[in-house]
Amino acid sequence: MEPEERLAWLTSVLGPLDVADAGGGFLIGVSTDVPAAVSVGFSDVDSGLMVDGPDADSEQPTDVRCEIICAASGASPEQRAIAVARAWHALVDTKTPAQPETLLPGLVDDPALAIHHGLLREPQIFERGTPMITEPGQMTLLLELVLLTDEEYSIATEQGLDVLERRLRRRSTDLGDWNRD
């Protein structure tokens, strides 16, 4: 996907974006309509994820790529942008495929915040499912970055993500509140 097409798609999903270079050519868009920041170009990273072609007769698998979105009403636009940039760097530096259920330990090093760790998941912020765009040989979708407290991260690593998800639901935890206990 060409950069202009990518930006047009992300703008159609999130509204107008203020785009800035987060260093190393990593572009981050900050929505002016919703409390979200999104990578603009992470979908160029080939992490090796593939799905079968659109029909059974297709011999060519489809590359799965993503852009990382962080939507948190309790964080500033700069904090959301920094979180997305750090996730991008962490995934590239460790050659970790960007996919749901990926934990990113120690992603945020800000003692003023209660959250320190990242979790990638299928977005739960859109009413109509995960936004995606398809083109020949490639599907690009959004992958949500949520941030976890030390306790939440411990539950995820020791008891599993299903246990963490149940706990978050039972307690009606607002993952957008980065100062939660």
C-alpha positions as CSV (number, residue, x, y, z in Angstrom):
1,M,0.0,0.0,0.0
2,E,1.3,3.4,-0.9
3,P,1.8,5.9,2.0
4,E,-1.0,8.2,0.6
5,E,-3.4,5.3,0.5
6,R,-2.5,4.2,4.0
7,L,-3.1,7.7,5.4
8,A,-6.4,8.0,3.5
9,W,-7.5,4.6,5.0
10,L,-6.5,5.6,8.5
11,T,-8.2,9.0,8.1
12,S,-11.4,7.3,7.0
13,V,-11.4,5.2,10.2
14,L,-10.2,7.8,12.7
15,G,-10.8,11.2,11.2
16,P,-8.1,13.8,10.6
17,L,-4.6,12.8,11.8
18,D,-1.7,15.0,12.8
19,V,1.2,12.9,11.6
20,A,4.7,13.3,13.1
21,D,8.0,11.4,12.9
22,A,8.7,9.5,16.1
23,G,12.3,9.0,15.2
24,G,13.9,6.6,12.8
25,G,11.2,7.3,10.2
26,F,8.4,5.8,12.4
27,L,5.4,8.0,11.6
28,I,2.6,8.2,14.2
29,G,-0.8,9.8,13.6
30,V,-2.7,11.4,16.4
31,S,-6.4,11.7,15.7
32,T,-8.0,15.1,16.2
33,D,-11.5,13.6,16.5
34,V,-11.0,10.6,18.9
35,P,-8.5,9.9,21.7
36,A,-6.3,7.7,19.7
37,A,-2.8,7.4,18.1
38,V,-1.9,5.1,15.3
39,S,1.2,3.9,13.5
40,V,1.4,5.1,9.9
41,G,3.6,2.6,8.1
42,F,4.0,-0.3,10.5
43,S,2.1,-2.3,7.8
44,D,5.4,-2.2,5.8
45,V,6.9,-4.6,8.4
46,D,6.6,-8.2,7.2
47,S,6.3,-10.3,10.4
48,G,5.6,-13.5,8.4
49,L,1.9,-13.8,9.2
50,M,-0.2,-15.2,6.4
51,V,-3.7,-16.6,5.8
52,D,-5.0,-18.8,3.0
53,G,-6.2,-17.0,-0.1
54,P,-9.7,-15.7,-0.4
55,D,-10.9,-18.9,-2.2
56,A,-10.1,-22.5,-1.9
57,D,-8.6,-22.6,-5.4
58,S,-6.1,-19.9,-4.6
59,E,-2.5,-21.1,-4.3
60,Q,-1.2,-17.8,-3.0
61,P,-1.6,-17.0,0.7
62,T,-2.3,-13.5,1.7
63,D,0.1,-11.5,3.8
64,V,-1.4,-10.1,7.0
65,R,-0.1,-6.7,8.1
66,C,-1.3,-4.2,10.7
67,E,-1.2,-0.7,12.0
68,I,-1.0,-0.3,15.7
69,I,-3.7,1.8,17.4
70,C,-3.8,3.0,21.0
71,A,-7.0,4.5,22.2
72,A,-7.0,5.8,25.7
73,S,-9.1,8.6,26.9
74,G,-7.1,8.9,30.2
75,A,-3.8,9.6,28.4
76,S,-2.6,12.7,26.6
77,P,-2.1,12.6,22.8
78,E,1.7,12.6,23.3
79,Q,1.5,9.7,25.7
80,R,-0.6,7.6,23.2
81,A,1.8,8.5,20.4
82,I,4.8,7.5,22.6
83,A,3.2,4.2,23.5
84,V,2.6,3.3,19.8
85,A,6.1,4.3,18.9
86,R,7.6,2.2,21.7
87,A,5.4,-0.8,20.6
88,W,6.6,-0.4,17.0
89,H,10.3,-0.3,18.2
90,A,9.9,-3.2,20.5
91,L,8.3,-5.4,17.8
92,V,10.9,-4.6,15.2
93,D,13.8,-4.8,17.6
94,T,12.8,-8.2,18.9
95,K,11.4,-9.5,15.5
96,T,8.2,-10.3,17.3
97,P,5.2,-10.8,15.0
98,A,2.5,-8.2,15.7
99,Q,-0.5,-10.3,16.5
100,P,-3.3,-10.5,19.1
101,E,-2.2,-11.8,22.6
102,T,1.3,-10.5,22.2
103,L,2.7,-9.1,25.5
104,L,5.2,-6.3,25.5
105,P,6.8,-6.1,29.0
106,G,8.3,-2.8,30.3
107,L,6.9,-0.8,27.4
108,V,6.3,2.4,29.4
109,D,8.9,3.7,31.9
110,D,7.0,6.6,33.4
111,P,6.9,6.5,37.3
112,A,3.9,8.9,37.2
113,L,1.7,6.3,35.5
114,A,0.3,3.0,36.9
115,I,0.7,1.2,33.6
116,H,4.0,-0.2,32.3
117,H,3.3,-3.2,30.0
118,G,1.7,-3.5,26.6
119,L,-0.8,-6.1,25.2
120,L,-1.8,-6.3,21.6
121,R,-5.3,-7.5,20.9
122,E,-8.1,-7.4,18.3
123,P,-9.5,-4.0,18.6
124,Q,-12.5,-3.6,21.0
125,I,-13.0,0.0,20.2
126,F,-15.0,-0.2,17.0
127,E,-18.7,-1.0,16.9
128,R,-18.5,-2.6,13.5
129,G,-15.6,-4.9,14.0
130,T,-11.9,-4.5,13.1
131,P,-11.3,-2.1,10.3
132,M,-9.3,-3.6,7.5
133,I,-8.3,-3.0,3.9
134,T,-7.5,-5.6,1.4
135,E,-5.4,-5.5,-1.8
136,P,-4.0,-8.2,-4.0
137,G,-1.9,-10.5,-1.8
138,Q,-2.2,-8.4,1.4
139,M,-4.7,-7.6,4.1
140,T,-4.0,-4.8,6.5
141,L,-5.9,-4.4,9.7
142,L,-5.8,-2.4,13.0
143,L,-4.3,-4.1,16.1
144,E,-5.1,-2.4,19.4
145,L,-2.4,-1.7,22.0
146,V,-3.7,-1.6,25.5
147,L,-1.5,-0.9,28.5
148,L,-1.4,-3.0,31.7
149,T,-0.5,-2.4,35.3
150,D,2.2,-4.7,36.9
151,E,-0.6,-6.7,38.6
152,E,-2.5,-7.2,35.3
153,Y,0.7,-8.2,33.5
154,S,1.5,-10.7,36.2
155,I,-2.0,-12.3,35.9
156,A,-1.6,-12.4,32.1
157,T,1.8,-14.2,32.3
158,E,1.1,-16.5,35.3
159,Q,-2.6,-17.3,34.8
160,G,-3.2,-16.5,31.1
161,L,-4.9,-13.9,29.1
162,D,-8.4,-15.5,29.5
163,V,-8.1,-15.1,33.2
164,L,-7.0,-11.5,32.8
165,E,-9.9,-10.7,30.4
166,R,-12.4,-12.1,32.8
167,R,-11.0,-10.1,35.7
168,L,-11.0,-6.9,33.6
169,R,-14.6,-7.5,32.6
170,R,-15.8,-8.4,36.1
171,R,-14.2,-5.3,37.5
172,S,-15.3,-3.1,34.6
173,T,-11.8,-1.9,34.2
174,D,-11.3,1.1,32.1
175,L,-8.1,0.3,30.1
176,G,-8.0,3.9,28.9
177,D,-7.3,5.0,32.5
178,W,-3.6,4.9,32.8
179,N,-3.6,5.9,36.4
180,R,-5.8,3.0,37.6
181,D,-4.7,0.8,40.5
